[in-house]
């Protein structure tokens, strides 16, 4: 590769503190990177990452989309639609997409705003609040709970289940074995409870709808299938979206001029959320399994290899984004890959954007200025989702 001392390890805590200098070197010196010790290949340039996300024939999601899962090749339970390829993925995605229609997302707005207000109003005048502990740790969990019709008292366990599925010891991969993979979590009690207490919610809808499966049979989803669908959405929507809020506090403290623009012109807030998602994507990478020998940048990636697609690096590729490490709410960020691309584009993107927009509107309405207390901030112990467990802010 001619990369000398260039080394990238997604589990390395020191690299993870600020991976962008390493990403830049990868893009320039080793656009196809090989880590022999951890046995994976990696792509870091925007064009390569997008092409890989679209390549469903040679890069499969059926072995998982997390590096440790691809490498362990566990026995996947049926119904984890993010770990399926078409045509099965197409069928299951169409069912799950019913959760995220524009009408359903719009219907949540008032409830999400009311919850933000309930979190933030008691903190006005206190002199400080925590972007994660006071808001980010709560809002995504509550929003998913609203969507699913899970009672308020049960929602904290929704968050803890989602966290357990994605958290690793610092410096070490997730503990995944070939025999077991709990990518869908365990949501049996929620599904069983809702089956006995139907309402106007997503779980009830999934339990009662009819569809044509891949064998041509018209049927309803099994309880296990519904449970897995709920687990996948909760796992993806709770832990990842939570990370957005810590970066929101940190980046807007570092760019007070742009924060001031948002206070003066709230119509810019959706652009700010997009730029937050570009600069610090909560999910920094996804993985694929190579189904046939793949030639990239003059090298052959053998069939069966794990290929890491570095979304965060692609979002900082200067070939696409001028001055990419700078936070800029006025840039053209329409090409960001934070939510993936193509058939596996994140179904919850509109929900994450809704939560980010409303939260930022409500924060700026009450706290137009703040400084973050980085000495007291805590990073989240996970490599799959990158962000903070605490981001305290001093509000004057």
C-alpha positions in Angstrom: 0.0 0.0 0.0 2.9 2.3 0.6 1.2 3.6 3.6 4.1 3.3 6.0 2.8 3.5 9.6 -0.8 4.0 8.6 -3.1 2.0 10.9 -6.8 2.1 11.5 -8.6 0.1 14.2 -12.3 0.8 14.7 -12.0 -0.4 18.4 -9.0 1.8 19.2 -10.2 4.3 21.8 -7.4 6.8 21.0 -8.1 6.7 17.3 -11.8 7.0 18.0 -11.4 10.3 19.9 -10.7 12.0 16.6 -10.6 9.5 13.7 -10.7 12.2 10.9 -6.9 12.6 10.5 -6.6 8.9 10.1 -9.5 8.8 7.6 -7.9 11.5 5.5 -4.7 9.4 5.3 -6.7 6.4 4.4 -8.5 8.2 1.6 -5.1 9.6 0.3 -2.8 6.7 0.9 -4.8 3.5 1.2 -8.3 3.9 -0.3 -8.6 0.1 0.0 -7.2 -0.6 3.4 -6.3 -4.0 4.8 -6.0 -4.7 8.6 -4.3 -8.1 8.8 -4.5 -8.3 12.6 -8.3 -7.8 12.8 -8.9 -9.5 9.4 -11.0 -6.9 7.6 -10.8 -4.6 4.5 -12.0 -1.0 4.5 -13.2 1.6 2.0 -12.9 5.3 3.0 -13.6 7.4 -0.1 -17.0 8.8 -0.8 -17.4 7.3 -4.3 -16.2 3.9 -3.2 -18.5 3.8 -0.2 -21.6 4.8 -2.2 -20.8 2.2 -4.9 -20.4 -0.5 -2.3 -23.7 0.4 -0.6 -25.4 0.0 -4.0 -23.7 -3.3 -4.9 -26.2 -5.8 -3.7 -24.8 -8.6 -5.9 -21.2 -8.7 -4.7 -21.7 -7.3 -1.2 -24.3 -9.0 0.9 -26.1 -7.8 4.1 -27.2 -11.3 5.0 -24.2 -11.9 7.2 -24.8 -8.8 9.2 -24.0 -5.1 8.9 -21.7 -4.8 11.9 -18.1 -5.9 11.5 -18.1 -8.3 14.4 -21.3 -10.0 13.2 -20.0 -10.4 9.6 -16.8 -12.0 11.0 -18.6 -14.3 13.4 -21.1 -15.4 10.7 -23.8 -16.3 13.3 -27.0 -18.2 12.7 -29.3 -15.3 11.8 -32.9 -15.6 13.0 -35.4 -14.9 10.2 -36.9 -11.4 9.9 -33.9 -9.1 10.7 -34.7 -7.2 7.5 -31.6 -5.0 7.7 -29.6 -8.2 7.3 -31.5 -9.5 4.3 -31.1 -8.9 0.5 -33.8 -8.6 -2.1 -36.3 -10.1 -2.7 -36.9 -11.0 0.9 -35.6 -7.6 2.1 -38.0 -5.8 -0.3 -41.0 -7.6 1.2 -40.1 -7.0 4.8 -38.9 -3.4 4.2 -42.3 -2.6 2.7 -44.0 -3.9 5.9 -41.8 -2.0 8.2 -42.0 1.2 6.1 -45.6 1.4 7.3 -44.2 2.7 10.5 -42.5 5.7 8.8 -45.2 7.2 6.5 -45.2 11.0 6.4 -48.6 11.0 8.1 -47.3 8.9 11.0 -44.2 11.0 11.4 -46.2 14.3 11.3 -48.5 12.9 13.9 -45.6 12.5 16.3 -44.4 16.1 16.1 -46.7 17.6 18.7 -46.0 14.8 21.2 -42.2 15.0 20.6 -42.3 18.8 21.1 -44.3 18.4 24.3 -41.8 15.9 25.7 -38.9 18.2 24.8 -40.6 21.1 26.6 -41.3 18.9 29.7 -37.5 17.9 29.8 -36.2 21.4 29.3 -38.6 23.8 31.1 -37.5 22.7 34.6 -33.9 23.4 33.6 -34.4 27.1 32.6 -32.5 29.3 35.1 -30.5 26.3 36.5 -27.3 27.4 34.9 -26.5 24.1 33.2 -28.1 21.1 31.6 -26.9 17.9 29.9 -27.6 17.4 26.2 -27.5 13.7 26.6 -28.7 12.9 30.1 -31.5 15.5 30.2 -32.6 15.1 26.6 -30.8 12.7 24.2 -31.0 9.7 26.5 -34.8 10.2 26.9 -36.2 11.6 23.7 -35.4 8.8 21.2 -36.6 6.1 23.6 -39.9 8.0 24.2 -40.4 8.6 20.5 -40.0 5.0 19.6 -42.3 4.2 22.5 -44.9 6.6 21.1 -44.6 4.9 17.7 -45.0 1.4 19.1 -47.6 2.1 21.7 -45.3 0.9 24.6 -46.5 2.2 28.0 -44.4 5.0 29.5 -43.5 2.8 32.5 -41.9 0.2 30.2 -40.0 2.6 27.9 -36.8 2.8 30.0 -36.2 -1.0 29.6 -36.6 -0.4 25.8 -33.5 1.9 26.0 -31.5 -0.5 28.2 -32.2 -3.4 25.8 -31.1 -1.4 22.8 -27.9 -0.3 24.6 -26.9 -3.8 25.6 -27.1 -5.0 22.0 -24.6 -2.4 20.8 -22.2 -1.7 23.7 -18.7 -3.3 23.8 -15.8 -3.1 26.2 -13.5 -0.2 25.3 -10.9 -1.4 22.8 -12.7 -4.7 22.2 -15.2 -6.0 19.6 -18.8 -6.8 20.4 -19.1 -10.3 21.9 -20.8 -12.1 19.0 -20.7 -15.8 18.5 -21.7 -18.1 15.7 -24.4 -19.7 17.8 -26.2 -16.6 19.0 -26.9 -13.1 17.7 -29.4 -10.9 19.4 -29.5 -8.2 16.8 -33.3 -8.0 17.2 -33.2 -7.8 21.0 -35.9 -9.4 23.1 -39.2 -7.6 23.0 -41.5 -10.6 23.6 -43.3 -9.0 26.5 -44.2 -5.9 24.5 -45.6 -7.8 21.6 -47.5 -10.2 23.8 -49.0 -7.4 25.8 -50.1 -5.4 22.8 -51.6 -8.5 21.2 -53.9 -8.7 24.3 -54.4 -4.9 24.3 -54.8 -3.7 20.7 -54.7 0.0 20.0 -53.9 2.5 17.2 -50.2 1.8 17.1 -47.5 0.1 15.0 -47.3 -3.2 17.0 -51.0 -3.7 16.6 -50.8 -2.9 12.9 -48.0 -5.4 12.4 -49.8 -8.1 14.3 -53.0 -7.8 12.2 -51.8 -6.9 8.6 -51.8 -9.4 5.8 -49.1 -9.7 3.2 -47.8 -12.0 0.5 -44.5 -13.7 1.6 -41.6 -14.8 -0.6 -43.4 -18.2 -1.2 -46.5 -16.5 -2.6 -48.6 -17.3 0.5 -50.9 -14.6 1.9 -50.5 -14.6 5.7 -50.0 -12.5 8.9 -46.6 -12.0 10.6 -45.8 -14.4 13.3 -45.2 -13.1 16.9 -41.5 -13.8 16.5 -41.3 -11.8 13.3 -43.1 -8.8 14.8 -40.8 -9.1 17.9 -37.8 -9.0 15.6 -39.1 -6.0 13.6 -39.7 -4.1 16.8 -36.2 -5.0 18.1 -34.4 -3.9 14.9 -36.2 -0.6 14.8 -35.7 0.1 18.5 -32.1 -0.9 18.5 -31.4 1.3 15.5 -33.6 4.2 16.5 -32.8 4.5 20.2 -29.0 4.2 20.6 -28.0 5.9 17.3 -30.3 8.9 17.6 -29.3 9.4 21.2 -25.8 10.2 20.0 -26.9 13.1 17.9 -27.7 15.2 20.9 -24.2 15.1 22.4 -22.7 16.2 19.1 -25.4 18.9 18.9 -24.2 20.5 22.1 -20.5 20.2 21.4 -20.4 21.4 17.8 -22.8 24.4 18.3 -20.7 25.4 21.3 -17.6 25.3 19.0 -19.4 27.4 16.3 -21.2 30.1 18.2 -21.5 32.3 15.2 -23.6 29.7 13.4 -25.6 29.0 16.5 -26.4 32.7 16.6 -27.7 32.4 13.0 -30.0 29.6 14.0 -31.4 31.7 16.9 -32.0 34.6 14.6 -33.4 32.5 11.8 -34.9 29.2 13.0 -35.8 28.2 9.4 -32.1 27.2 9.1 -32.4 24.6 11.8 -33.1 21.6 9.5 -29.9 22.5 7.6 -28.0 22.5 10.9 -29.3 19.0 11.7 -28.1 17.8 8.3 -24.7 19.2 8.9 -24.5 17.7 12.4 -25.3 14.3 10.8 -22.6 14.8 8.2 -19.8 16.1 10.5 -20.4 13.6 13.3 -22.6 10.7 12.1 -23.7 8.6 15.1 -23.1 5.4 13.1 -19.5 5.8 11.7 -19.4 2.7 9.6 -21.3 -0.4 8.3 -20.0 -3.7 7.1 -20.7 -6.1 4.3 -19.6 -9.6 3.4 -18.0 -10.1 0.0 -19.7 -12.8 -2.0 -17.2 -13.1 -4.9 -13.6 -11.9 -5.5 -13.7 -8.1 -5.8 -11.0 -6.0 -7.4 -10.7 -2.5 -5.9 -7.8 -0.1 -6.4 -5.7 -2.8 -8.1 -6.1 -5.3 -5.2 -8.3 -8.3 -4.9 -10.7 -8.6 -1.9 -11.4 -12.4 -1.6 -14.9 -13.8 -1.4 -15.9 -14.3 2.2 -14.0 -11.2 3.4 -15.5 -8.6 5.8 -15.5 -5.1 4.1 -15.9 -2.1 6.4 -17.6 0.9 4.7 -16.4 4.1 6.5 -19.5 6.4 6.4 -17.9 9.0 8.6 -14.8 9.1 6.3 -17.0 9.4 3.2 -18.8 12.4 4.8 -15.5 14.1 5.2 -14.1 13.4 1.7 -12.7 16.6 0.4 -13.4 15.3 -3.1 -17.1 15.9 -2.4 -17.3 18.3 0.5 -15.0 21.4 0.4 -13.3 22.1 3.8 -15.0 18.9 5.1 -13.9 19.1 8.7 -15.6 22.5 9.2 -19.1 22.6 10.5 -21.1 24.8 8.0 -24.9 25.0 7.9 -24.7 26.7 4.5 -23.0 24.0 2.6 -24.5 21.6 0.1 -24.7 18.3 2.1 -27.3 16.6 0.0 -24.9 13.8 -0.7 -24.2 12.7 2.9 -24.2 9.0 3.5 -25.0 9.0 7.2 -28.2 7.0 6.6 -26.7 4.8 3.9 -27.7 4.6 0.3 -29.9 2.6 -2.0 -32.0 -0.3 -1.0 -30.7 -0.3 2.6 -31.2 3.5 3.2 -32.2 4.0 6.8 -36.0 3.8 7.2 -35.8 5.9 10.3 -34.0 8.8 8.7 -37.1 11.0 8.7 -37.8 10.2 12.4 -34.2 11.0 13.4 -34.4 14.3 11.5 -37.7 15.2 13.2 -36.3 14.5 16.7 -33.1 16.5 15.9 -35.0 19.5 14.5 -37.6 19.8 17.3 -35.0 19.3 20.0 -32.7 22.0 18.5 -35.7 24.4 18.1 -36.7 23.9 21.7 -33.1 24.1 23.1 -32.3 27.3 21.2 -35.7 28.8 22.3 -34.6 28.4 26.0 -30.8 28.5 25.8 -29.5 30.7 22.9 -26.0 30.4 24.2 -23.9 27.9 26.1 -20.5 26.5 26.7 -19.9 22.7 27.1 -18.0 21.3 30.1 -15.8 18.9 28.2 -13.8 17.9 31.3 -17.0 16.5 32.7 -18.3 14.9 29.4 -18.3 11.1 29.1 -17.8 9.2 25.9 -20.1 6.2 25.2 -18.3 2.8 25.4 -19.1 1.5 21.9 -17.5 1.4 18.5 -20.6 0.6 16.5 -22.3 3.9 17.5 -20.0 6.9 18.2 -20.8 9.6 20.7 -21.3 10.7 24.2 -23.1 9.4 27.3 -22.9 12.9 28.8 -22.4 16.4 27.4 -23.0 19.0 30.1 -23.5 22.6 29.1 -23.2 25.8 31.1 -26.0 28.1 30.1 -25.0 31.2 32.1 
